[in-house]
Amino acid sequence: MSDQSDHLPADADLGRVREALVEWYEAGHREFPWRRTDDAYRILVSEVMSQQTQLSRVEEAYADFLDRWPTVADLAAADRGEVVAFWSDHSLGYNNRATYLHEAAGQVVDEYGGEFPDSPAELEELMGVGPYTANAVASFAFDNGNAVVDTNVKRVLYRAIAEIRNTEDPPYEEIANALMPSGESRIWNNAIMELGGVACQKTPRCDEEGCPWREWCHAYQTGDFTAPDVPTQPSFEGSRRQFRGRVVRALGEYDELPLSKLGPRVRVDYGGDTGEAWLRELVADLADDGLVDAEERDGETHVRLTR
């Protein structure tokens, strides 16, 4: 990509886009045990288990697996049939993944002296480790990977960046790598995957989860939340989510506004049944979600984004 910001909206600053996502992630994200370690073995186990299994099931199986085989050497020395039986008993998908994981452990012990290689290219030499898994282990264990591009990340990029929709073969990896800060693959990949898993789900929760990219996101601005794995467009025009988004955008532009000036910026027909009482309720919902603060001052209610 000739310019890292080529695919962002014209008014988007790449530094702010990056900072907003990382700050959102660090402020509060889902806790998984594999996010609390940089041990390559443990991360590889979590990645293989997660390939076609719900994360709620993976957590229990992951803990049980590591209790039984806590190190790569333990797994390499294990009986392969026991590993496969464990996989089957915990409903972790195709049993050949257990076979490959056991074989990969043996490679690490025999060929690398028990120490995992730290680059995606070398990690791909391990049995059953494809480009995605190799990059994930390199990123999360060694902070030495490229941008991870899974279904969640594709959904985020497709919705956020308008130009992606206009090509038959979107350059997801190119764009994802251009967005990622150099040398920060661990936190960046965790953050953008979390964004797709929490806020930018198939049914979006932009305001509810305080999506940090609402200011720049094409889908949020237009209401078109289609994506590669979301073929039908959710109803948006005239929805409460649409007006919540307009409140947030107006406050992002003006910093703070009284209700009397905020209302007309939220809807052109402000007044009557959609007047101050309606707007107060909308603002109260946003305040309950921790997105805005409202303060009575000089006889008016002033609203601003939570800082």
Disulfide bonds with the S-S distance in Angstrom:
none
